Amino acid sequence: MAINHQNIRQQETQVNHPVPPTPVRRPFPAELLTALKSAFGERVSTSDAVRAHHGRDESPFDPQLPDAVVFARNTEDVQTVVALCGQYDVPIIPYGNGSSLEGHLLAVQGGVSIDLSEMNRVLSINAEDLTVTVEPGISRKQLNEALRDTGLFFPIDPGADASIGGMSATRASGTNAVRYGTMRENVLGLTVVLADGRVIHTGTRARKSSAGYDLTRLFVGSEGTLGVITEITLRLYPQPEAVSAAVCAFPSMGDAVRAVIETIQIGVPIARVEFVDSLAIRSINRHSNLTLREAPTLFFEFHGTEAGVKEQAELVQEIAAQNSGEDFEWATRPEDRSRLWNARHSAYFAMLQLKPGSRAVSTDVCVPISRLAECVVETEADLKGSPLPCPIVGHVGDGNFHVCILIDPNKPEEMEEAERLNHRIVQRALRMDGTCTGEHGVGLHKMNFLLEEHGPVAVDVMRSIKHSLDPRNLMNPGKIFTWAA
Ligand SMILES: Cc1cc2nc3c(=O)[nH]c(=O)nc-3n(C[C@H](O)[C@H](O)[C@H](O)COP(=O)(O)OP(=O)(O)OC[C@H]3O[C@@H](n4cnc5c(N)ncnc54)[C@H](O)[C@@H]3O)c2cc1C
């Protein structure tokens, strides 16, 4: 599916904003390739396969290939690429693990993709302070493997095995955020290579600071548009003494969501609570060979002491029963828990199988928890009128849910229908004081929605920050908002 830049420009015109030109690929001079090859040798690739891998993400949009890919090994390598690209006015697109969902990695103006996967070391673990400093290419699973013997863990868990750099750059969260927060709360400091090649260190290992503007928060969620993150200091947590999990089916989505709202409102420190609708359950059963009842379902996980976990679980079971929950089923053995959560984590790929050959347009709205039931129920009614399969999953403890609208990428009318549904879902969320994206970020696809959510003045303030840090628009250009002076 091609991105409709014309549409984005029309929106900006409607809000009386300057209209930028359609992104065009910038020239990629042969001298730059020669210079990159001389600096990095075999670690530069211009092969079609490598470029194709780096010019796409998990979104349904057509790939747009970078001109070259460089595999960086340290901050100095990144500085060298940035300096060379700066010399020739060529864009730079940081690449983590390619799991983003909104066209973040598409090289809309060409340029050099900096692959950070070889920068995957743990630099220091400070167990007493509960912090760790890592390179950006380490994945969340690799990090937790490295932490295994320390008694600590890093909880943020988007379904994909994303890189910590990519997760920082998209301000990711996932199933554990209801208890442990998002990347916003868990990144303490960063090392960043700026567009002009300077290196800055934001934050310290201290738990808090009032020292000036919060540059860490500025770069967390900046989607590669302000600089390349080369080191990250994170908070860690003690591995819980006891963990238990459960599933519970409900007669309707509204009942399930109301059970979650009550659980949150009375302050149960639940570690995970995920909603999966009946269509998504059908896909999970087929994909993971399970026999869950095909009904709106909640997946729970509880962390704490043995006694604490038991108390939380009993309370939640009671709340579920009061909201017509049935078949509350426990999984206390580690293998049963992992089976259940692996099934939940594979939901995205399971759902794609509902319509073979399809791609998913994944919505990502997040609303205040008090409006969640209303938002989900209205959305469910709206989706009933659509011919497209639209399974729903959600991190409902945060008020965040995803409708996976399954489209045939070769049928433009299906993409149009998906966009119509997505737009109505976003407008509903904004009306309820929510956001167009709880965790996936803006990329290319939500640029219009960003304007609707924040208005042109706030987006202009963001643009001014971009202009001052990256005046030649070299860092992942064409993402989040259009470049207009
Ligand atoms: C099945 C599935 C489930 C998912 N579930 C969730 C979920 O529950 N929660 C959630 O938040 N997301 C989810 N996602 C989306 C995705 O996993 C996240 O957006 C993730 O944070 C992307 O990380 P990545 O390493 O793959 O980054 P990439 O896709 O490689 O990059 C994402 C963006 O970050 C930039 N970037 C990457 N590394 C750096 C760096 N070092 N410095 C500066 N910029 C950088 C890139 O330029 C790009 O703009 C899911 C995706 C899939 C496919």
The ligand as a Tripos MOL2 file, in Angstrom:
@<TRIPOS>MOLECULE
LIG
   53    58     1     0     0
SMALL
NO_CHARGES

@<TRIPOS>ATOM
      1 C1          3.6640   -8.6220   16.5960 C.3       1 LIG1
      2 C2          3.9730   -7.2340   17.0750 C.ar      1 LIG1
      3 C3          3.5100   -6.8240   18.3030 C.ar      1 LIG1
      4 C4          3.8150   -5.5500   18.7790 C.ar      1 LIG1
      5 N1          3.3630   -5.1880   20.0110 N.ar      1 LIG1
      6 C5          3.7180   -3.9990   20.5170 C.ar      1 LIG1
      7 C6          3.3410   -3.6400   21.8300 C.ar      1 LIG1
      8 O1          2.6710   -4.3880   22.5260 O.2       1 LIG1
      9 N2          3.7560   -2.4510   22.3100 N.ar      1 LIG1
     10 C7          4.5170   -1.5950   21.5640 C.ar      1 LIG1
     11 O2          4.8950   -0.5360   22.0630 O.2       1 LIG1
     12 N3          4.8590   -1.8960   20.2990 N.ar      1 LIG1
     13 C8          4.4940   -3.0720   19.7620 C.ar      1 LIG1
     14 N4          4.8720   -3.4020   18.4910 N.ar      1 LIG1
     15 C9          5.6180   -2.4320   17.6710 C.3       1 LIG1
     16 C10         7.1620   -2.5320   17.7710 C.3       1 LIG1
     17 O3          7.5920   -3.7670   18.2950 O.3       1 LIG1
     18 C11         7.7150   -1.3770   18.6000 C.3       1 LIG1
     19 O4          7.4240   -0.1630   17.9470 O.3       1 LIG1
     20 C12         9.2230   -1.4510   18.8710 C.3       1 LIG1
     21 O5          9.5260   -0.4950   19.8390 O.3       1 LIG1
     22 C13        10.0950   -1.2220   17.6420 C.3       1 LIG1
     23 O6         11.4090   -1.6160   17.9660 O.3       1 LIG1
     24 P1         12.4310   -2.0730   16.8220 P.3       1 LIG1
     25 O7         13.7270   -2.3970   17.4720 O.co2     1 LIG1
     26 O8         11.8560   -3.1180   15.9810 O.co2     1 LIG1
     27 O9         12.5800   -0.6900   16.0600 O.3       1 LIG1
     28 P2         12.5510   -0.4000   14.4830 P.3       1 LIG1
     29 O10        11.2900   -0.8650   13.9070 O.co2     1 LIG1
     30 O11        13.8100   -0.8830   13.8680 O.co2     1 LIG1
     31 O12        12.5740    1.1970   14.5110 O.3       1 LIG1
     32 C14        11.4920    1.9230   15.0030 C.3       1 LIG1
     33 C15        11.7930    3.4160   14.9760 C.3       1 LIG1
     34 O13        12.8200    3.7140   15.8990 O.3       1 LIG1
     35 C16        13.9510    4.3140   15.2490 C.3       1 LIG1
     36 N5         15.1500    3.7610   15.8930 N.ar      1 LIG1
     37 C17        15.4790    2.4610   16.0360 C.ar      1 LIG1
     38 N6         16.6350    2.3620   16.7180 N.ar      1 LIG1
     39 C18        17.0370    3.6290   17.0010 C.ar      1 LIG1
     40 C19        18.1690    4.2060   17.6710 C.ar      1 LIG1
     41 N7         19.1240    3.4650   18.2120 N.pl3     1 LIG1
     42 N8         18.2400    5.5600   17.7620 N.ar      1 LIG1
     43 C20        17.2830    6.3550   17.2440 C.ar      1 LIG1
     44 N9         16.1970    5.8730   16.5990 N.ar      1 LIG1
     45 C21        16.0910    4.5250   16.4790 C.ar      1 LIG1
     46 C22        13.8210    3.9270   13.7880 C.3       1 LIG1
     47 O14        14.4420    4.8750   12.9400 O.3       1 LIG1
     48 C23        12.3030    3.9130   13.6250 C.3       1 LIG1
     49 O15        11.8310    5.2180   13.4220 O.3       1 LIG1
     50 C24         4.5800   -4.6660   17.9780 C.ar      1 LIG1
     51 C25         5.0380   -5.0760   16.7260 C.ar      1 LIG1
     52 C26         4.7260   -6.3430   16.2590 C.ar      1 LIG1
     53 C27         5.2330   -6.7690   14.9010 C.3       1 LIG1
@<TRIPOS>BOND
     1     1     2 1
     2     2     3 ar
     3     2    52 ar
     4     3     4 ar
     5     4     5 ar
     6     4    50 ar
     7     5     6 ar
     8     6     7 ar
     9     6    13 1
    10     7     8 2
    11     7     9 ar
    12     9    10 ar
    13    10    11 2
    14    10    12 ar
    15    12    13 ar
    16    13    14 ar
    17    14    15 1
    18    14    50 ar
    19    15    16 1
    20    16    17 1
    21    16    18 1
    22    18    19 1
    23    18    20 1
    24    20    21 1
    25    20    22 1
    26    22    23 1
    27    23    24 1
    28    24    25 2
    29    24    26 1
    30    24    27 1
    31    27    28 1
    32    28    29 2
    33    28    30 1
    34    28    31 1
    35    31    32 1
    36    32    33 1
    37    33    34 1
    38    33    48 1
    39    34    35 1
    40    35    36 1
    41    35    46 1
    42    36    37 ar
    43    36    45 ar
    44    37    38 ar
    45    38    39 ar
    46    39    40 ar
    47    39    45 ar
    48    40    41 1
    49    40    42 ar
    50    42    43 ar
    51    43    44 ar
    52    44    45 ar
    53    46    47 1
    54    46    48 1
    55    48    49 1
    56    50    51 ar
    57    51    52 ar
    58    52    53 1
@<TRIPOS>SUBSTRUCTURE
     1 LIG1         1 GROUP 0 **** ****
